[in-house]
Amino acid sequence: MKELVEQLPSLQLLILLPYLDLESKPAGIPKAVSWNDTFRADAPALQFEPVPFEHPIWVLYSSGTTGIPKAIVHSHGGSLLEHLKYLAFHNDVHPGERFFWFSTTGWMMWNFVQASLMAGATIVLYDGSPGYPNLHVLWEFAEKARIHHFGTSAPYLVACMRQGLRPGAENDLSALRSIGSTGSPLPPDAFKWVYEEVKKDLWLCSMAGGTDVCTAFVGGCPLEPVYEGEIQCRALGCALESWDEKGQPLLDEVGEMVITKPMPSMPVFFWNDPEGERYRSSYFEDYKGVWRHGDWVKLSSRGTLVITGRSDATLNRQGVRIGTAEIYRVIDTFPEIKDSLIANLELPNGDHHMPYT
């Protein structure tokens, strides 16, 4: 911390939060004070200042698949409006319920969780690893905290499935109404596992969005059925389509995910991108004036969706495009394989080699 402080000339104050050692003091660190010393009995009352809709609220960092990370600036109005919409209509969160989504502070879902307060619910947080001392720990937590809406990542559900966990038989999950899944496509086998081994009468809400908009493009709907391996619907106010290379809409075929009309929570700008060049090149170069998100998506004739992986991480094997999610979906069916990483190596002679580890 001392080294970081010395490299941040604009830093005014560092507040040290005692964590493992509650008596720790910020000795030897310049501009540092203890968390306990920041409270004053005569502290002034909180004051709230109205700001414009597009006023910046936070900067989120997206690693992406190419280039340096994008520093994405979101707006007060856009984020709050999008989050309230999704929690109220797509997650069906009610006042008085308990909303949980396991996340670190570096994932956009950490920001997304605050929306449950606007829906009148209570935020439930877990401080620790979802795999320590074992994968049962979050299901035990769901029982203890009486969680109504349990949010997690698709890889976590797949890991629980592969280890043969039976949370419904081992824990009292009577309060649980829904399970939210995001981060990567949820394979059909995981859908089946949730309904067989977690709870038969809950609602599995698979959703997909991104740090770029800090919300979901597609997700759950309490009025529509859940189909194995599919996302229920496009989100309200999201003009999402699947396009071919010529910009023509597709139905029941895999194409590029595009957003044809603006959404409230699209970035107001990128940090240190005063002319907006990197912002435009990140989303609007392939289809002029239309947001290309970089995912392969299939929109079905009944309105459901399947996301098959990143289009900018597609493996091109002798002219045949393969989404990474399609490969993982097959590999995950083998109980002998605990985890996997797929890579397509382009060799100097034009051939391709696809190893796995």
C-alpha positions as CSV (number, residue, x, y, z in Angstrom):
1,M,0.0,0.0,0.0
2,K,2.9,2.3,0.8
3,E,4.3,1.8,-2.7
4,L,0.9,2.5,-4.3
5,V,0.4,5.6,-2.3
6,E,3.7,7.0,-3.4
7,Q,2.7,6.5,-7.0
8,L,-0.6,8.3,-6.7
9,P,0.2,12.0,-6.4
10,S,-3.4,13.1,-6.6
11,L,-4.4,10.9,-3.6
12,Q,-5.8,12.9,-0.7
13,L,-6.5,10.2,1.9
14,L,-6.1,6.4,2.4
15,I,-8.6,4.9,4.8
16,L,-7.3,1.5,6.2
17,L,-10.0,-1.0,7.1
18,P,-8.9,-3.5,9.7
19,Y,-9.9,-6.9,8.5
20,L,-7.9,-9.9,9.7
21,D,-6.3,-7.8,12.5
22,L,-8.9,-5.5,14.0
23,E,-6.2,-3.6,15.9
24,S,-4.0,-2.9,12.9
25,K,-2.8,0.7,12.5
26,P,-1.6,2.4,9.2
27,A,1.9,2.9,10.6
28,G,4.5,4.1,8.0
29,I,1.9,4.7,5.2
30,P,1.6,8.3,4.2
31,K,-1.9,10.0,4.0
32,A,-3.4,7.0,5.8
33,V,-5.9,6.9,8.7
34,S,-7.7,4.1,10.4
35,W,-11.3,3.4,9.6
36,N,-12.2,3.7,13.3
37,D,-10.7,7.2,13.4
38,T,-12.9,8.5,10.5
39,F,-16.0,8.6,12.6
40,R,-16.8,11.8,14.6
41,A,-19.6,12.5,17.0
42,D,-20.1,15.9,15.5
43,A,-20.1,14.6,11.9
44,P,-22.4,16.7,9.7
45,A,-25.6,15.2,8.3
46,L,-25.5,13.6,4.9
47,Q,-26.4,15.9,2.1
48,F,-27.8,14.8,-1.3
49,E,-27.1,16.7,-4.5
50,P,-29.2,16.2,-7.6
51,V,-27.1,15.5,-10.7
52,P,-27.9,15.1,-14.4
53,F,-29.0,11.8,-15.8
54,E,-25.7,11.2,-17.5
55,H,-23.5,12.2,-14.5
56,P,-20.8,9.5,-13.9
57,I,-21.5,7.0,-11.1
58,W,-18.6,4.6,-11.5
59,V,-15.9,3.3,-13.7
60,L,-15.9,-0.5,-14.5
61,Y,-13.0,-2.3,-16.2
62,S,-13.5,-4.8,-18.9
63,S,-10.6,-7.0,-19.8
64,G,-12.1,-8.0,-23.2
65,T,-10.4,-10.4,-25.5
66,T,-8.1,-8.0,-27.4
67,G,-6.1,-5.0,-26.5
68,I,-5.8,-3.2,-23.2
69,P,-8.7,-3.1,-20.7
70,K,-11.5,-0.7,-21.3
71,A,-12.3,1.8,-18.5
72,I,-16.0,2.2,-18.9
73,V,-17.8,5.1,-17.3
74,H,-21.5,4.6,-16.5
75,S,-24.1,7.1,-15.6
76,H,-26.3,7.6,-12.5
77,G,-29.6,7.6,-14.4
78,G,-28.8,4.8,-16.8
79,S,-27.5,2.4,-14.2
80,L,-30.3,3.0,-11.7
81,L,-33.0,2.8,-14.3
82,E,-31.7,-0.4,-15.9
83,H,-31.1,-2.1,-12.5
84,L,-34.5,-1.3,-11.1
85,K,-36.1,-2.5,-14.3
86,Y,-34.3,-5.8,-14.3
87,L,-34.8,-6.6,-10.6
88,A,-38.4,-5.6,-10.6
89,F,-39.6,-7.1,-13.9
90,H,-37.0,-9.8,-14.9
91,N,-36.0,-11.1,-11.4
92,D,-39.4,-10.5,-9.8
93,V,-37.8,-9.3,-6.6
94,H,-40.4,-8.2,-4.0
95,P,-40.1,-5.9,-1.0
96,G,-38.9,-7.8,2.1
97,E,-37.1,-10.5,0.2
98,R,-33.4,-11.4,0.5
99,F,-31.3,-11.0,-2.6
100,F,-27.9,-12.6,-2.9
101,W,-25.4,-12.8,-5.7
102,F,-21.9,-14.2,-5.1
103,S,-19.4,-11.8,-6.5
104,T,-16.1,-10.1,-5.9
105,T,-15.9,-6.4,-6.0
106,G,-14.2,-6.6,-9.4
107,W,-17.2,-8.1,-11.2
108,M,-20.1,-5.9,-12.5
109,M,-22.6,-8.1,-10.5
110,W,-21.2,-6.4,-7.4
111,N,-22.6,-3.1,-8.7
112,F,-25.8,-4.8,-10.0
113,V,-26.7,-6.1,-6.5
114,Q,-27.4,-2.6,-5.2
115,A,-30.6,-2.6,-7.3
116,S,-32.2,-5.0,-4.8
117,L,-32.4,-2.0,-2.4
118,M,-34.5,-0.1,-5.0
119,A,-36.8,-3.1,-5.2
120,G,-37.3,-3.0,-1.4
121,A,-35.3,-6.1,-0.8
122,T,-32.3,-6.8,1.5
123,I,-28.8,-7.4,0.2
124,V,-27.2,-10.6,1.4
125,L,-23.4,-10.7,1.0
126,Y,-20.9,-13.6,1.5
127,D,-17.3,-12.9,2.5
128,G,-15.2,-15.8,1.4
129,S,-14.5,-18.4,-1.3
130,P,-17.4,-20.4,-2.7
131,G,-15.2,-23.5,-2.7
132,Y,-13.9,-23.3,0.9
133,P,-14.0,-25.5,2.8
134,N,-16.1,-27.2,0.0
135,L,-18.7,-26.4,-2.6
136,H,-21.5,-27.0,0.0
137,V,-20.7,-23.7,1.7
138,L,-23.0,-21.4,-0.3
139,W,-25.9,-23.8,-0.1
140,E,-25.5,-23.9,3.6
141,F,-25.4,-20.1,3.6
142,A,-28.6,-20.0,1.6
143,E,-30.3,-22.1,4.3
144,K,-28.9,-20.1,7.2
145,A,-29.7,-16.6,5.6
146,R,-33.1,-17.7,4.3
147,I,-32.2,-16.4,0.8
148,H,-35.1,-15.9,-1.7
149,H,-33.0,-15.1,-4.8
150,F,-29.6,-16.9,-5.1
151,G,-27.3,-15.5,-7.8
152,T,-24.1,-17.2,-9.0
153,S,-22.1,-18.0,-12.0
154,A,-22.6,-20.8,-14.5
155,P,-19.2,-22.4,-13.8
156,Y,-20.2,-22.6,-10.1
157,L,-23.4,-24.5,-10.9
158,V,-21.5,-26.8,-13.3
159,A,-18.9,-27.5,-10.6
160,C,-21.6,-28.4,-8.1
161,M,-23.2,-30.7,-10.7
162,R,-19.9,-32.4,-11.5
163,Q,-19.2,-33.0,-7.8
164,G,-22.6,-34.7,-7.4
165,L,-23.9,-32.2,-4.9
166,R,-27.6,-32.5,-3.8
167,P,-28.3,-29.2,-2.1
168,G,-32.1,-29.8,-2.0
169,A,-31.7,-33.1,-0.1
170,E,-29.0,-31.7,2.3
171,N,-30.3,-28.2,3.0
172,D,-33.5,-26.5,3.9
173,L,-34.1,-24.3,0.8
174,S,-37.8,-23.7,1.4
175,A,-37.3,-19.9,1.1
176,L,-35.5,-20.1,-2.2
177,R,-37.6,-18.7,-5.1
178,S,-35.1,-18.3,-7.9
179,I,-31.5,-19.1,-9.0
180,G,-29.8,-16.6,-11.2
181,S,-26.9,-17.6,-13.4
182,T,-24.6,-15.5,-15.6
183,G,-20.9,-15.1,-16.5
184,S,-21.0,-17.7,-19.3
185,P,-23.6,-19.9,-21.0
186,L,-25.3,-22.4,-18.7
187,P,-25.3,-25.9,-20.4
188,P,-28.5,-27.9,-20.6
189,D,-27.2,-30.5,-18.1
190,A,-26.9,-27.8,-15.5
191,F,-30.6,-26.8,-16.0
192,K,-31.5,-30.4,-15.4
193,W,-29.3,-30.6,-12.3
194,V,-30.8,-27.5,-10.7
195,Y,-34.4,-28.8,-11.0
196,E,-33.5,-32.3,-9.9
197,E,-31.0,-31.7,-7.2
198,V,-31.7,-28.1,-5.9
199,K,-35.4,-27.6,-6.0
200,K,-38.2,-28.6,-8.3
201,D,-40.4,-25.6,-7.9
202,L,-37.9,-22.8,-8.2
203,W,-37.3,-20.5,-11.1
204,L,-33.9,-20.8,-13.0
205,C,-33.1,-17.4,-14.5
206,S,-30.2,-17.6,-16.9
207,M,-29.1,-14.1,-17.9
208,A,-26.4,-12.5,-20.1
209,G,-25.2,-8.9,-20.4
210,G,-21.8,-7.4,-19.7
211,T,-19.6,-4.9,-18.0
212,D,-20.1,-2.6,-21.0
213,V,-23.7,-1.9,-19.9
214,C,-23.6,-3.2,-16.3
215,T,-26.9,-4.9,-16.9
216,A,-28.5,-7.8,-18.8
217,F,-29.5,-7.8,-22.5
218,V,-31.4,-11.1,-22.0
219,G,-32.7,-12.9,-19.0
220,G,-35.6,-14.2,-17.0
221,C,-39.4,-13.6,-17.3
222,P,-41.8,-14.8,-14.6
223,L,-44.6,-15.1,-17.2
224,E,-42.8,-17.4,-19.7
225,P,-41.7,-21.1,-19.5
226,V,-38.1,-22.1,-18.9
227,Y,-36.6,-24.3,-21.7
228,E,-33.5,-26.4,-20.9
229,G,-30.4,-24.7,-22.2
230,E,-32.1,-21.5,-23.3
231,I,-32.5,-18.0,-21.9
232,Q,-36.1,-17.0,-21.6
233,C,-36.3,-13.6,-23.4
234,R,-34.8,-10.3,-24.4
235,A,-34.9,-7.7,-21.7
236,L,-37.5,-4.9,-21.7
237,G,-36.2,-2.0,-23.7
238,C,-33.4,-3.9,-25.3
239,A,-33.6,-4.1,-29.1
240,L,-31.4,-7.1,-29.5
241,E,-31.2,-9.0,-32.8
242,S,-29.0,-11.7,-34.4
243,W,-27.4,-10.5,-37.6
244,D,-25.4,-12.1,-40.4
245,E,-22.3,-10.6,-41.9
246,K,-24.4,-8.4,-44.2
247,G,-26.4,-7.0,-41.4
248,Q,-29.6,-9.0,-42.1
249,P,-31.6,-10.3,-39.1
250,L,-31.6,-14.0,-38.5
251,L,-34.1,-16.3,-36.8
252,D,-33.3,-19.8,-35.5
253,E,-29.7,-19.3,-36.7
254,V,-26.6,-18.3,-35.0
255,G,-25.4,-14.7,-35.8
256,E,-23.8,-11.7,-34.3
257,M,-25.5,-10.2,-31.2
258,V,-26.4,-6.5,-32.0
259,I,-28.3,-3.9,-30.2
260,T,-30.1,-1.7,-32.7
261,K,-31.3,1.1,-30.4
262,P,-29.7,2.8,-27.5
263,M,-30.1,1.5,-23.9
264,P,-30.1,3.8,-20.9
265,S,-27.0,2.2,-19.3
266,M,-24.7,2.2,-22.3
267,P,-21.4,3.9,-21.4
268,V,-21.4,7.7,-21.4
269,F,-17.7,7.6,-22.3
270,F,-14.4,5.7,-21.8
271,W,-11.9,7.1,-19.4
272,N,-9.1,8.9,-21.1
273,D,-10.8,8.7,-24.5
274,P,-11.7,12.4,-25.0
275,E,-12.7,12.1,-28.6
276,G,-14.6,8.8,-28.2
277,E,-12.4,7.0,-30.7
278,R,-11.9,3.9,-28.7
279,Y,-15.6,3.8,-27.6
280,R,-16.7,3.9,-31.3
281,S,-14.2,1.4,-32.4
282,S,-15.1,-1.0,-29.6
283,Y,-18.8,-1.4,-30.6
284,F,-19.7,0.5,-33.9
285,E,-17.1,-0.4,-36.5
286,D,-18.6,-3.7,-37.9
287,Y,-22.2,-2.3,-38.4
288,K,-22.3,1.4,-38.8
289,G,-24.2,3.0,-36.0
290,V,-25.3,-0.3,-34.5
291,W,-23.8,-1.8,-31.3
292,R,-22.0,-5.1,-31.9
293,H,-21.5,-6.8,-28.6
294,G,-19.1,-9.6,-29.7
295,D,-21.3,-12.7,-28.8
296,W,-22.7,-15.4,-31.0
297,V,-26.5,-15.7,-30.3
298,K,-29.4,-17.6,-31.7
299,L,-32.8,-16.0,-31.4
300,S,-35.6,-18.7,-31.7
301,S,-39.0,-18.2,-33.2
302,R,-40.6,-18.5,-29.8
303,G,-38.4,-15.7,-28.4
304,T,-35.9,-17.7,-26.4
305,L,-32.2,-17.3,-26.9
306,V,-29.0,-19.4,-26.9
307,I,-25.6,-17.7,-26.6
308,T,-22.8,-19.9,-28.0
309,G,-19.7,-17.9,-27.0
310,R,-17.7,-14.9,-28.0
311,S,-17.6,-14.1,-31.7
312,D,-14.3,-12.4,-31.2
313,A,-12.9,-15.6,-29.6
314,T,-14.3,-17.9,-32.3
315,L,-12.2,-20.8,-33.3
316,N,-11.9,-20.9,-37.1
317,R,-11.0,-24.5,-38.1
318,Q,-10.5,-24.7,-41.9
319,G,-13.2,-22.2,-42.5
320,V,-15.7,-23.7,-40.0
321,R,-16.5,-21.3,-37.1
322,I,-16.8,-23.0,-33.7
323,G,-17.9,-21.1,-30.6
324,T,-15.9,-21.9,-27.4
325,A,-19.2,-22.6,-25.5
326,E,-20.1,-25.3,-28.0
327,I,-16.9,-27.2,-27.2
328,Y,-17.1,-26.7,-23.4
329,R,-20.7,-27.9,-23.5
330,V,-19.5,-31.3,-24.9
331,I,-16.4,-31.5,-22.6
332,D,-18.4,-30.8,-19.5
333,T,-20.4,-34.0,-20.0
334,F,-17.3,-36.1,-19.3
335,P,-17.0,-36.8,-15.5
336,E,-13.3,-37.7,-15.9
337,I,-12.5,-34.0,-16.9
338,K,-12.5,-31.7,-13.9
339,D,-11.7,-28.5,-15.8
340,S,-10.6,-27.5,-19.3
341,L,-9.2,-24.7,-21.4
342,I,-9.6,-24.7,-25.2
343,A,-7.2,-22.8,-27.5
344,N,-6.9,-22.8,-31.2
345,L,-3.3,-22.2,-32.3
346,E,-2.6,-20.9,-35.8
347,L,0.6,-22.5,-37.1
348,P,3.0,-20.8,-39.5
349,N,2.1,-23.1,-42.4
350,G,-1.6,-22.2,-42.2
351,D,-2.7,-25.2,-40.3
352,H,-4.4,-25.2,-36.9
353,H,-3.8,-27.1,-33.7
354,M,-6.4,-27.3,-30.9
355,P,-4.8,-28.6,-27.7
356,Y,-6.6,-28.9,-24.5
357,T,-5.4,-28.9,-20.9
